Amino acid sequence: MGKVKIHKFKNLSNYQICGGIIHLKWEVSDALCIILISSKFLQFFTKTTEIKLLTNRPQKYSLIALGLFSISKKTIWSNVKRCLLRFRNC
């Protein structure tokens, strides 16, 4: 087993609006466990390479890949725009 490497970690959502869905996708090699951290949650993955989350404010997402003797980390920000509807208070 070699060193852990995060090849891609990106947001695939075309539109990022308040109360919308954000689609995160990553590619990792030689990882035993992958951890996705945000201000709201902490999730562990072993075989999953993408996730869709409901978002309502700008957040920082950190992806940490753990290998046998190495760690790799990448971070992205989601830039959520204000709501388009008048009756919602975002």
C-alpha positions as CSV (number, residue, x, y, z in Angstrom):
1,M,0.0,0.0,0.0
2,G,1.4,3.4,-1.0
3,K,0.8,6.9,0.3
4,V,-2.8,8.2,0.4
5,K,-3.6,10.8,-2.3
6,I,-6.7,12.8,-2.9
7,H,-6.8,13.3,-6.7
8,K,-10.1,15.2,-6.9
9,F,-12.4,16.9,-4.4
10,K,-15.0,19.2,-6.0
11,N,-18.5,20.5,-6.0
12,L,-20.5,19.4,-9.0
13,S,-23.6,21.6,-8.3
14,N,-24.3,24.1,-11.0
15,Y,-26.4,26.3,-8.8
16,Q,-25.9,26.9,-5.1
17,I,-28.9,28.5,-3.6
18,C,-30.2,28.7,0.0
19,G,-32.1,25.5,0.9
20,G,-30.6,23.7,-2.2
21,I,-28.6,20.5,-2.7
22,I,-24.8,20.5,-2.9
23,H,-23.2,17.6,-4.7
24,L,-19.7,16.7,-3.6
25,K,-17.5,14.2,-5.4
26,W,-14.0,12.9,-4.7
27,E,-11.4,10.5,-6.0
28,V,-8.9,9.0,-3.5
29,S,-6.3,6.3,-3.9
30,D,-4.8,3.9,-1.2
31,A,-7.2,5.0,1.5
32,L,-8.6,2.8,4.3
33,C,-11.1,5.3,5.6
34,I,-12.4,8.7,4.4
35,I,-13.8,11.4,6.7
36,L,-15.9,14.3,5.6
37,I,-16.0,17.1,8.1
38,S,-18.2,20.2,8.2
39,S,-19.4,22.6,10.9
40,K,-22.6,20.5,11.3
41,F,-21.5,16.9,10.9
42,L,-18.8,14.3,10.7
43,Q,-19.2,11.3,8.4
44,F,-17.1,8.2,7.7
45,F,-16.8,6.5,4.3
46,T,-15.0,3.4,3.0
47,K,-16.3,2.9,-0.5
48,T,-18.5,5.9,-1.3
49,T,-17.1,8.5,-3.7
50,E,-19.9,11.1,-3.7
51,I,-22.6,12.6,-1.5
52,K,-25.5,15.0,-1.9
53,L,-26.2,17.3,1.1
54,L,-28.9,19.9,1.9
55,T,-27.3,23.3,2.5
56,N,-28.6,26.7,3.7
57,R,-25.4,28.7,4.3
58,P,-21.8,29.0,3.1
59,Q,-19.8,26.1,4.7
60,K,-16.3,24.7,4.6
61,Y,-16.1,21.0,3.8
62,S,-12.9,19.1,4.6
63,L,-12.1,15.7,3.2
64,I,-9.5,13.6,5.2
65,A,-8.2,10.4,3.7
66,L,-6.5,8.0,6.1
67,G,-4.1,5.3,4.9
68,L,-2.0,2.8,6.7
69,F,0.9,5.2,7.4
70,S,-0.3,8.5,5.8
71,I,-3.0,11.2,5.8
72,S,-4.1,13.5,3.1
73,K,-6.5,16.5,3.4
74,K,-8.3,18.9,1.0
75,T,-10.8,21.6,1.8
76,I,-13.5,23.4,-0.3
77,W,-16.0,26.1,0.4
78,S,-19.6,26.2,-0.8
79,N,-20.8,29.7,-1.7
80,V,-24.5,29.6,-1.1
81,K,-26.5,32.5,-2.6
82,R,-29.5,34.2,-0.9
83,C,-33.0,32.8,-1.4
84,L,-34.9,33.8,-4.5
85,L,-38.3,33.6,-2.9
86,R,-39.7,36.5,-1.0
87,F,-41.5,34.5,1.7
88,R,-38.4,32.6,2.9
89,N,-36.0,34.3,5.3
90,C,-32.6,32.9,4.6
